[in-house]
Amino acid sequence: MTDRYCVLGNPVAHSRSPAIHAMFAAQCRQDLSYEALLAPLDGFADTLRCFVAGGGKGANVTVPFKEEAFRLCSSVSDRAAQAGAVNTLTFTGAEVRGDNTDGAGLVRDIESNLSFALAGRRILLLGAGGAARGVIAPLLAAHPADLFVANRTAARAAELVRLFGGTAVVDGGDFAKIAGRSFDLVVNATSASLAGQALPLPDGAFAEGALAYDMMYGKGETPFLALARSQGAARLADGLGMLVEQAAEAFFVWRGVHPASGPVLAALRAQLAA
């Protein structure tokens, strides 16, 4: 029988994950199907249970359910435990195993696809939700000079500093606290671009040669990348590469084989440009 997988989110119609996993499956000769499922904001658990009852083998989780998914797991990987958020679920009997491939996908895209070494860099991470939680530990494992978490609500940023700030490398606060500081890498982990909203990023946040990275993606520049361009960022990157790389890692978790991400990323770029 064909194994069933899905991505659960709200919204989810825009997701490229079904196309990505179809290409991975064809490349690796794996018999699986993959669909996008819209979960009501108050009905994630019920939607997940119905999918598992229908024979689902695994699921990806996207905004805004990554932290809720973590709470529903019967066991989690070390990287999911660090993040307190889950984007990859595996179902075996009654067990729901949670993992988080976001950070691995982000670091692989930045360092391998974009050739931007993270060691010794000053990093600004915008947002303090599940997307941000999932990438902090992998970013810190790359040995940056420091990492600042900025969020509209300073208390949520402070919570991440408390969780991950075992050294003086991690700091955080609201957007006003960024004033007077500059960074080599600015990562947007908020959903602002998805909602078409701008962020209150003060001038001067981008150091010379800085990379602006938006976890969101779409046709043309996201609002965050447009803002970054106007404020002098030297390089701009959307989250399509991260999406493909985290999907490749999730595919490996499920199927035990790691697909080649380059051809899939190139195919998606061509589709977006068409």
C-alpha positions in Angstrom: 0.0 0.0 0.0 1.1 3.6 -0.7 2.2 5.3 2.6 0.4 8.5 3.4 2.0 11.7 4.6 0.8 15.3 4.9 1.5 18.8 6.0 -0.9 20.4 8.6 -1.2 24.1 8.9 -3.5 27.2 8.8 -3.1 28.6 6.2 -1.7 25.7 4.1 -3.0 26.0 0.6 0.2 27.9 -0.4 2.4 25.1 0.7 5.0 23.6 -1.7 5.6 20.6 0.5 3.4 18.2 -1.5 5.3 19.0 -4.7 8.7 18.7 -2.9 7.9 15.3 -1.4 6.5 14.1 -4.7 9.9 15.0 -6.3 11.8 13.3 -3.5 9.7 10.2 -3.7 10.2 9.9 -7.5 13.9 10.6 -7.1 14.3 7.9 -4.3 11.8 5.5 -5.8 9.6 5.6 -2.6 5.9 4.6 -2.7 4.2 7.4 -0.9 1.6 10.1 -1.2 1.7 13.6 0.4 -1.1 16.1 0.8 -1.8 19.5 2.4 -4.4 19.5 5.1 -6.0 22.6 6.5 -6.5 22.3 10.3 -9.0 24.7 12.0 -7.2 26.9 14.5 -9.0 25.2 17.3 -9.0 21.7 15.7 -5.4 20.7 15.1 -5.5 17.6 17.4 -8.8 16.4 15.9 -7.4 16.8 12.3 -4.3 14.9 13.2 -6.2 12.1 14.9 -8.4 11.7 11.7 -5.3 11.6 9.5 -3.7 8.9 11.7 -6.9 6.9 11.8 -7.0 7.0 8.0 -3.6 5.3 7.8 -1.3 8.3 8.0 2.4 7.4 8.5 3.8 10.8 9.2 3.1 14.6 9.0 4.8 17.9 8.8 3.5 20.7 10.9 3.6 24.3 10.0 2.4 27.6 11.5 0.7 28.0 13.9 0.7 24.5 15.3 4.4 23.6 16.0 4.2 24.1 19.8 0.8 22.4 20.1 2.2 19.4 18.1 5.1 19.2 20.6 2.6 18.8 23.4 0.7 16.0 21.7 3.8 13.8 21.2 4.5 10.7 23.2 8.2 11.0 22.6 10.5 13.6 20.9 14.0 13.9 19.5 16.7 15.8 21.3 16.5 18.7 18.8 12.7 18.9 19.2 13.1 18.9 23.0 15.6 21.8 22.7 13.2 23.7 20.5 10.0 22.9 22.5 8.4 22.8 19.0 7.8 20.0 16.4 7.6 20.2 12.6 7.9 16.4 11.8 5.7 13.7 13.3 6.0 9.9 12.8 3.2 7.5 13.7 4.0 4.0 14.8 1.2 2.1 16.5 0.0 4.3 19.3 3.2 6.3 19.5 3.5 9.8 18.1 7.2 10.7 17.7 8.1 14.3 17.2 11.2 15.8 15.6 12.2 19.3 14.5 14.1 19.6 11.2 13.7 23.4 10.8 17.0 24.3 12.3 19.0 21.8 10.3 17.2 23.0 7.1 18.0 26.7 7.9 21.7 26.1 8.6 22.2 23.9 5.6 20.5 26.4 3.3 22.6 29.3 4.7 25.9 27.6 4.9 25.8 25.2 1.9 23.4 26.7 -0.6 24.2 30.4 0.1 27.8 29.8 1.1 27.4 32.1 4.2 29.5 30.8 7.1 27.8 31.4 10.5 30.9 31.1 12.7 31.8 34.4 14.3 28.7 36.2 12.8 26.4 38.5 14.7 22.9 37.1 14.2 19.5 38.9 14.8 16.5 36.5 15.0 13.1 38.2 14.6 10.2 36.4 16.3 9.9 34.2 19.4 7.3 31.6 18.3 7.7 28.0 17.3 9.6 28.9 14.1 12.2 30.8 16.1 12.5 28.1 18.8 13.2 25.5 16.2 16.3 27.2 14.9 18.1 28.7 17.9 20.0 25.7 19.0 21.3 24.8 15.5 22.3 28.4 14.9 24.2 28.5 18.2 25.8 25.1 17.3 27.4 27.0 14.3 29.3 29.2 16.8 28.2 32.7 16.0 29.7 35.7 17.8 26.3 36.4 19.4 22.5 36.0 18.8 19.9 38.5 19.6 16.2 37.5 19.7 13.8 40.4 18.9 10.0 40.2 19.3 7.1 42.7 19.5 6.4 41.3 23.0 9.7 41.5 24.9 8.6 38.9 27.5 8.5 36.1 24.8 12.0 37.1 23.7 13.2 37.0 27.3 11.8 33.5 27.7 13.9 32.2 24.8 17.0 34.0 26.2 16.3 32.1 29.5 15.9 28.8 27.7 18.9 29.1 25.4 21.1 31.6 27.1 23.5 29.2 28.9 26.3 31.6 27.8 26.5 35.3 27.3 26.1 34.7 23.5 22.3 35.0 23.6 20.4 38.3 24.3 16.9 39.5 23.5 14.2 42.1 23.8 11.7 44.2 21.8 12.5 45.8 18.5 13.4 49.1 20.2 16.3 47.3 21.9 17.9 46.7 18.5 18.6 50.4 18.0 22.3 51.2 17.7 23.2 47.6 16.9 24.1 46.0 13.6 24.1 42.4 12.5 25.7 40.2 9.8 22.6 38.0 9.5 19.0 39.0 10.1 16.5 36.1 10.1 12.8 36.8 10.0 11.1 33.9 11.8 7.8 35.8 12.2 4.7 35.3 10.1 4.6 38.9 9.2 5.5 38.3 5.5 2.7 35.7 5.3 0.3 38.3 6.4 1.8 41.0 4.2 2.9 43.0 7.2 6.0 45.1 7.8 8.2 44.8 10.8 9.4 47.8 13.0 13.0 47.2 12.3 15.1 50.3 13.1 17.6 51.7 10.6 21.2 50.5 10.9 20.4 46.9 11.8 22.2 45.5 8.7 26.0 45.5 8.9 28.2 45.9 5.8 27.8 42.7 3.7 24.8 41.5 5.8 22.5 38.7 4.7 18.7 39.2 5.2 16.9 35.9 5.4 13.1 35.5 5.4 11.8 32.0 6.4 8.7 32.8 4.3 8.8 32.7 0.5 6.6 33.6 -2.4 6.6 35.1 -5.9 8.8 38.2 -5.7 10.2 39.9 -2.6 8.5 39.4 0.7 7.7 42.6 2.7 10.6 41.8 5.0 13.1 41.5 2.2 11.8 44.7 0.6 12.4 46.4 3.9 15.9 44.8 4.1 16.8 46.0 0.6 15.7 49.6 1.5 17.8 49.5 4.7 21.0 48.4 2.8 21.2 44.6 3.2 23.8 43.3 0.8 22.2 39.9 0.2 18.6 38.8 0.3 17.3 35.2 0.6 13.8 33.8 1.1 12.9 30.6 2.9 12.4 28.3 -0.1 15.8 26.7 0.4 15.1 26.2 4.0 11.8 24.6 3.1 13.5 22.1 0.8 16.3 21.3 3.2 14.1 20.7 6.2 11.8 18.6 4.0 14.8 16.5 2.9 15.7 16.0 6.5 12.1 15.0 7.3 12.1 12.6 4.3 15.2 11.0 5.8 13.5 10.7 9.2 10.6 8.9 7.6 12.2 6.8 4.9 15.8 6.4 5.9 17.2 7.9 2.7 18.4 11.5 2.2 17.3 12.9 -1.2 19.3 15.4 -3.3 17.9 18.8 -2.5 19.6 20.8 -5.3 17.4 19.6 -8.3 14.2 20.1 -6.3 15.2 23.6 -5.2 16.1 24.5 -8.8 12.7 23.2 -10.0 10.8 25.2 -7.4 12.7 28.4 -8.2 11.8 27.9 -11.9 8.1 27.5 -11.0 8.1 30.6 -8.9 9.8 32.6 -11.7 7.3 31.5 -14.3 
